[in-house]
C-alpha cells in the first residue's frame, strides 16, 4: 500500500488516499484499489503540520504490520552456544494455536479495518488485542503484566510496535466495538465450525472490586462471594457446547432477574432465529420470566427449591411412586402440572398491578 495524491484541476485541491496495487486477471493488467480515503490536503493541514509525511508513516506502519502477519519464523540454533548469565531466550510457541483461531474468527482483519476508518488511532490495536487474548488464556494477569511479558511470544519482537499507554488507550476503542465483535465471532463460529442454538444456557455471576467508593457501574449488591465490596454483574449466554454467544455487563446493585428477558430478546433478534430454551438457576425462576418465555413460545429449565415449594409439590417429590432409576445413584420422574404464578402487568397510566396466571409446567 502507498499514499496517492490526486490533484483536481477544476478545484485546485489535492486529495490523499491509501491505495493498493493488484493485477486484474480478467483484463490482464495492473489496477489500484482505494483502501482508505484520508481527505483533502488543505483540510488535513488544519490537523497536521505535514499531512503527507504523517500519512506516509501511517501507511508504512500498516505495511509492516501486514507483513508481520504473513511472516514465517525461522529459528536458528548454534551447537555449543551458551546463554549469557541471567538472560533467558525462551519463547512460547504453543500460542500459535490460539492465533490460528484468532485469525479464523476474523478478529485481526476486523480490528485493522476499523482502525483504518479512524485515522486518529495510530497504535496497532490488532496486535494489542492479540497480546491481551494470549495473556488472558495462558498467563492471566493485569494489562501491565501482559505488556511486560509480551517478549516471550514471537509476534511482539519489535519493541516500538506499541507501548503500555497504547494498551490502556485501546481499551476505550475496544469498548465501542463490543457488540460488533461478539456478533462477528458468533457468525464465524456458525460458518466455520457449526453452532446449534436450539439450546442456550444463560446465567449471571458477579465480580468484586477492591475499591472503597462506588461509581456508575461498580455498585454494592449481593455478592456471590459474600463480600462487602462493590460488584459488577455479568450475564452470559452459551450454546449447548459451552461456547459463549453473547454477554452483557450491568451495575452490581441491579437485580439479575430483570436482565433475563432483555437478554433473550437480544438473542432472538441478533443471534438465534429458532426457539430458545433458557437454562438457569432458581434466581431466574420468577413469575414474570416464566410468563415472558411461555407466552413467547420459548422454553425454559429452571431449578426450584423443594423446601420453599407448596405442600402438594413436596409430597409428590418424596413419594417413591413413579421414579425411574438410571444406574444406582440417579432417579427421576416427570409430570405436567398446572401451576399458578404471579405476573406484573402494566396499566395504561404506567402503574403496575399483579395478576395470577396459570401455566402448564413439566
C-alpha positions as CSV (number, residue, x, y, z in Angstrom):
1,X,0.0,0.0,0.0
2,X,1.2,3.5,-0.7
3,X,0.0,7.2,-0.4
4,X,-1.7,8.5,-3.6
5,X,-2.1,12.2,-4.2
6,X,-4.9,13.1,-6.7
7,X,-4.9,16.7,-8.0
8,X,-8.2,18.2,-9.3
9,X,-7.6,20.9,-11.9
10,X,-11.1,22.3,-11.6
11,X,-11.0,22.8,-7.8
12,X,-7.2,23.1,-7.4
13,X,-7.4,20.8,-4.5
14,X,-5.3,17.7,-3.7
15,X,-6.9,14.5,-2.3
16,X,-4.9,12.0,-0.2
17,X,-5.8,8.3,-0.1
18,X,-4.2,5.0,0.7
19,X,-4.2,2.6,-2.3
20,X,-3.0,-0.9,-3.1
21,X,-1.9,-2.2,-6.5
22,X,-3.2,-5.6,-7.7
23,X,-3.3,-7.4,-11.0
24,X,-6.7,-7.8,-12.7
25,X,-6.6,-11.4,-14.0
26,X,-9.6,-10.9,-16.3
27,X,-8.2,-7.7,-18.1
28,X,-4.6,-8.7,-17.8
29,X,-3.1,-5.5,-16.4
30,X,-2.4,-3.9,-13.0
31,X,-5.0,-1.7,-11.3
32,X,-5.2,0.1,-8.0
33,X,-7.8,-0.2,-5.2
34,X,-8.5,2.6,-2.7
35,X,-8.1,1.1,0.8
36,X,-8.9,4.3,2.7
37,X,-9.6,7.9,1.9
38,X,-7.9,10.5,4.2
39,X,-9.4,13.7,2.8
40,X,-8.3,16.9,1.1
41,X,-4.8,18.2,1.8
42,X,-5.9,21.8,2.6
43,X,-8.3,20.5,5.3
44,X,-5.8,18.0,6.7
45,X,-3.3,20.8,7.1
46,X,-5.5,22.2,9.8
47,X,-5.0,19.0,11.9
48,X,-1.4,18.0,10.9
49,X,1.7,20.1,10.3
50,X,2.7,17.9,7.4
51,X,-0.2,15.6,6.3
52,X,1.9,13.9,3.6
53,X,4.6,12.9,6.0
54,X,2.1,11.9,8.6
55,X,0.1,9.6,6.4
56,X,3.2,8.2,4.7
57,X,4.4,7.0,8.1
58,X,0.9,5.6,8.9
59,X,0.9,3.6,5.7
60,X,4.5,2.4,6.3
61,X,3.5,1.1,9.7
62,X,0.4,-0.7,8.4
63,X,2.5,-2.3,5.7
64,X,4.9,-3.5,8.3
65,X,2.1,-4.9,10.4
66,X,0.6,-6.7,7.4
67,X,4.0,-8.2,6.6
68,X,4.3,-9.4,10.2
69,X,1.1,-11.4,9.9
70,X,2.3,-13.3,6.9
71,X,5.9,-13.7,8.0
72,X,7.4,-17.1,8.5
73,X,9.5,-17.7,11.6
74,X,13.0,-19.2,11.1
75,X,14.7,-20.4,14.3
76,X,18.4,-20.9,14.1
77,X,20.4,-22.8,16.8
78,X,24.2,-23.0,17.0
79,X,25.8,-26.1,18.5
80,X,27.7,-25.4,21.7
81,X,26.4,-21.8,22.1
82,X,26.0,-20.7,25.7
83,X,23.5,-18.3,27.0
84,X,24.6,-15.2,28.9
85,X,24.3,-15.4,32.7
86,X,20.9,-14.1,33.9
87,X,19.4,-14.0,30.3
88,X,16.7,-16.2,29.1
89,X,15.8,-16.6,25.4
90,X,12.8,-18.8,25.9
91,X,9.9,-18.2,23.6
92,X,6.4,-19.6,23.8
93,X,5.5,-21.4,20.6
94,X,2.2,-23.1,21.6
95,X,0.4,-19.9,21.4
96,X,0.2,-20.2,17.6
97,X,-2.9,-22.5,18.2
98,X,-4.6,-19.5,19.8
99,X,-3.5,-17.3,17.0
100,X,-4.9,-19.7,14.4
101,X,-8.3,-19.4,16.0
102,X,-7.9,-15.6,16.3
103,X,-7.3,-15.4,12.5
104,X,-10.0,-17.9,11.6
105,X,-12.6,-15.8,13.6
106,X,-11.6,-12.8,11.6
107,X,-10.8,-10.6,14.6
108,X,-7.4,-9.5,13.3
109,X,-8.8,-8.2,9.9
110,X,-11.9,-6.7,11.6
111,X,-9.8,-4.6,14.0
112,X,-7.4,-3.5,11.2
113,X,-10.4,-2.3,9.1
114,X,-12.0,-0.5,12.0
115,X,-8.7,1.3,12.8
116,X,-8.3,2.3,9.2
117,X,-11.6,4.2,9.4
118,X,-10.3,6.2,12.4
119,X,-7.1,8.0,11.4
120,X,-6.6,9.3,15.0
121,X,-5.7,5.7,16.1
122,X,-2.0,5.3,15.4
123,X,-1.2,2.2,17.5
124,X,-1.6,-1.4,16.3
125,X,-4.9,-2.3,18.0
126,X,-5.0,-5.7,16.4
127,X,-1.6,-6.5,17.9
128,X,-2.7,-5.2,21.3
129,X,-5.8,-7.4,21.2
130,X,-3.7,-10.5,20.3
131,X,-1.4,-9.8,23.2
132,X,-4.3,-9.4,25.6
133,X,-6.1,-12.6,24.4
134,X,-2.9,-14.7,24.6
135,X,-2.1,-13.4,28.0
136,X,-5.6,-13.9,29.3
137,X,-5.6,-17.6,28.2
138,X,-2.1,-18.6,29.0
139,X,-0.9,-16.4,31.9
140,X,-3.9,-14.4,33.3
141,X,-2.9,-11.1,35.0
142,X,-3.0,-7.4,34.7
143,X,-2.7,-5.4,31.4
144,X,0.6,-4.1,32.7
145,X,1.9,-7.7,33.3
146,X,0.7,-8.8,29.8
147,X,2.7,-5.9,28.2
148,X,5.8,-6.7,30.2
149,X,5.7,-10.3,29.3
150,X,4.9,-9.9,25.6
151,X,8.6,-10.6,24.6
152,X,8.0,-14.3,25.3
153,X,6.0,-14.5,22.0
154,X,7.3,-14.2,18.5
155,X,4.6,-11.8,17.3
156,X,5.8,-8.9,19.5
157,X,9.6,-8.8,18.9
158,X,9.6,-5.3,17.5
159,X,9.9,-3.1,20.7
160,X,8.3,0.1,19.2
161,X,5.1,-1.7,18.0
162,X,3.1,-0.2,20.9
163,X,3.7,0.9,24.5
164,X,1.8,0.5,27.7
165,X,0.0,3.8,27.3
166,X,-1.3,2.5,23.9
167,X,-2.6,-0.6,25.6
168,X,-4.7,1.4,28.1
169,X,-5.9,3.8,25.4
170,X,-7.0,1.0,23.2
171,X,-9.5,-0.3,25.8
172,X,-11.9,2.5,25.2
173,X,-11.7,1.8,21.4
174,X,-12.4,-1.9,22.1
175,X,-15.4,-1.0,24.3
176,X,-17.1,0.8,21.3
177,X,-16.7,-2.4,19.3
178,X,-18.0,-4.7,22.0
179,X,-21.3,-5.8,20.3
180,X,-19.8,-5.9,16.8
181,X,-17.0,-8.2,17.9
182,X,-19.5,-10.5,19.7
183,X,-21.6,-10.7,16.6
184,X,-18.6,-11.3,14.3
185,X,-17.3,-14.2,16.5
186,X,-20.8,-15.7,16.5
187,X,-21.1,-15.5,12.7
188,X,-17.6,-17.0,12.2
189,X,-18.2,-19.8,14.7
190,X,-21.5,-20.7,12.9
191,X,-19.9,-20.6,9.5
192,X,-16.6,-22.3,10.2
193,X,-17.5,-24.8,12.9
194,X,-21.3,-25.0,13.1
195,X,-23.3,-23.9,16.0
196,X,-26.6,-25.2,17.4
197,X,-28.7,-22.6,19.1
198,X,-31.8,-24.7,19.9
199,X,-30.5,-24.9,23.5
200,X,-29.0,-21.8,25.1
201,X,-27.7,-21.6,28.7
202,X,-28.0,-18.2,30.4
203,X,-26.7,-17.4,33.9
204,X,-25.5,-14.4,35.8
205,X,-22.5,-14.0,38.1
206,X,-20.6,-11.1,39.6
207,X,-17.1,-9.8,40.3
208,X,-16.0,-7.7,43.2
209,X,-13.5,-4.8,43.1
210,X,-11.2,-3.9,46.0
211,X,-12.3,-0.2,46.0
212,X,-14.0,1.9,48.6
213,X,-16.1,4.3,46.5
214,X,-18.8,3.2,44.1
215,X,-19.1,4.5,40.6
216,X,-21.7,4.2,37.8
217,X,-21.0,0.5,37.2
218,X,-19.4,-0.8,40.3
219,X,-22.1,-0.8,42.9
220,X,-22.7,-2.6,46.2
221,X,-25.0,-5.6,45.8
222,X,-25.5,-9.3,46.6
223,X,-22.0,-10.7,46.0
224,X,-21.7,-14.4,45.0
225,X,-18.6,-14.5,47.3
226,X,-20.4,-12.7,50.2
227,X,-18.1,-9.7,50.1
228,X,-19.0,-6.1,51.1
229,X,-17.1,-4.6,48.1
230,X,-18.7,-3.0,45.1
231,X,-19.5,-5.5,42.4
232,X,-20.3,-5.7,38.6
233,X,-22.9,-8.2,37.2
234,X,-22.1,-10.3,34.2
235,X,-24.9,-12.1,32.2
236,X,-23.5,-14.8,29.9
237,X,-25.3,-16.8,27.2
238,X,-23.7,-20.0,26.0
239,X,-24.7,-22.7,23.4
240,X,-25.1,-26.4,24.1
241,X,-21.3,-27.0,23.9
242,X,-20.5,-24.3,26.4
243,X,-19.2,-21.7,23.8
244,X,-20.1,-18.1,24.6
245,X,-22.7,-16.4,22.4
246,X,-23.0,-13.0,23.9
247,X,-22.7,-11.3,27.3
248,X,-23.8,-8.1,29.0
249,X,-22.4,-6.2,31.9
250,X,-24.6,-4.2,34.3
251,X,-24.4,-2.4,37.7
252,X,-23.9,-4.5,40.8
253,X,-27.0,-3.1,42.5
254,X,-29.4,-4.2,39.8
255,X,-31.4,-7.5,40.2
256,X,-30.3,-10.2,37.8
257,X,-34.0,-11.3,37.5
258,X,-34.6,-8.1,35.4
259,X,-32.0,-9.0,32.8
260,X,-33.2,-12.4,31.5
261,X,-35.9,-11.0,29.3
262,X,-33.9,-8.4,27.5
263,X,-31.1,-11.0,27.1
264,X,-33.5,-13.4,25.5
265,X,-34.9,-10.6,23.3
266,X,-31.4,-9.7,22.0
267,X,-30.6,-13.4,21.4
268,X,-33.7,-13.8,19.3
269,X,-33.1,-10.6,17.3
270,X,-29.3,-10.8,16.7
271,X,-28.2,-14.4,17.1
272,X,-30.9,-17.1,17.2
273,X,-33.9,-17.4,14.8
274,X,-35.1,-20.6,16.3
275,X,-36.8,-21.5,19.6
276,X,-34.6,-20.7,22.7
277,X,-34.6,-22.8,25.8
278,X,-33.3,-20.7,28.7
279,X,-31.4,-22.8,31.3
280,X,-30.7,-21.0,34.6
281,X,-30.7,-21.4,38.4
282,X,-33.5,-20.6,40.8
283,X,-32.7,-16.9,40.8
284,X,-34.4,-16.6,37.4
285,X,-37.4,-18.7,38.4
286,X,-39.9,-15.8,38.7
287,X,-43.4,-15.4,37.5
288,X,-42.5,-12.6,35.2
289,X,-39.7,-14.6,33.5
290,X,-41.8,-17.7,33.2
291,X,-44.8,-15.8,31.7
292,X,-42.5,-14.0,29.2
293,X,-40.9,-17.2,28.0
294,X,-44.1,-19.2,28.0
295,X,-46.2,-16.6,26.2
296,X,-43.4,-16.1,23.6
297,X,-43.4,-19.9,22.8
298,X,-39.9,-20.2,24.2
299,X,-38.7,-22.9,26.6
300,X,-37.0,-22.9,30.0
301,X,-35.4,-25.2,32.5
302,X,-35.2,-23.5,35.9
303,X,-34.1,-25.1,39.2
304,X,-36.6,-24.9,42.0
305,X,-36.3,-25.2,45.8
306,X,-38.3,-28.1,47.2
307,X,-38.2,-26.6,50.7
308,X,-39.9,-23.3,49.6
309,X,-42.5,-25.1,47.4
310,X,-46.1,-26.0,48.1
311,X,-47.0,-28.9,50.3
312,X,-48.5,-30.7,47.3
313,X,-45.2,-30.5,45.4
314,X,-43.2,-31.7,48.4
315,X,-45.4,-34.8,48.7
316,X,-45.1,-35.5,45.0
317,X,-41.2,-35.4,45.3
318,X,-40.9,-37.6,48.4
319,X,-43.4,-40.1,47.1
320,X,-41.3,-43.0,45.7
321,X,-44.0,-43.9,43.2
322,X,-43.2,-43.2,39.5
323,X,-39.5,-42.9,39.8
324,X,-37.2,-44.5,37.2
325,X,-33.6,-45.3,38.2
326,X,-30.6,-44.5,36.0
327,X,-27.8,-46.5,37.4
328,X,-27.7,-46.8,41.2
329,X,-27.4,-43.1,42.2
330,X,-29.8,-41.1,40.0
331,X,-33.6,-41.4,39.7
332,X,-36.2,-39.2,38.1
333,X,-39.9,-38.9,37.4
334,X,-41.9,-36.4,35.4
335,X,-45.4,-34.9,35.2
336,X,-47.2,-31.9,33.6
337,X,-48.7,-29.8,36.3
338,X,-50.7,-26.6,36.2
339,X,-49.0,-24.0,38.3
340,X,-50.2,-20.6,39.5
341,X,-47.8,-17.7,39.1
342,X,-47.8,-14.0,40.0
343,X,-47.2,-11.8,37.0
344,X,-46.7,-8.0,36.8
345,X,-48.9,-6.2,34.2
346,X,-48.8,-2.5,33.2
347,X,-51.9,-0.3,33.1
348,X,-52.4,2.5,30.5
349,X,-51.3,5.0,33.2
350,X,-48.0,3.2,33.6
351,X,-48.9,1.8,37.0
352,X,-48.1,-1.9,37.8
353,X,-50.6,-4.4,39.1
354,X,-50.2,-8.2,39.9
355,X,-52.3,-10.9,38.3
356,X,-52.5,-14.6,38.9
357,X,-51.8,-16.7,35.8
358,X,-52.0,-20.5,35.3
359,X,-49.2,-22.1,33.2
360,X,-48.6,-25.8,32.4
361,X,-45.1,-26.9,33.6
362,X,-43.3,-30.2,33.3
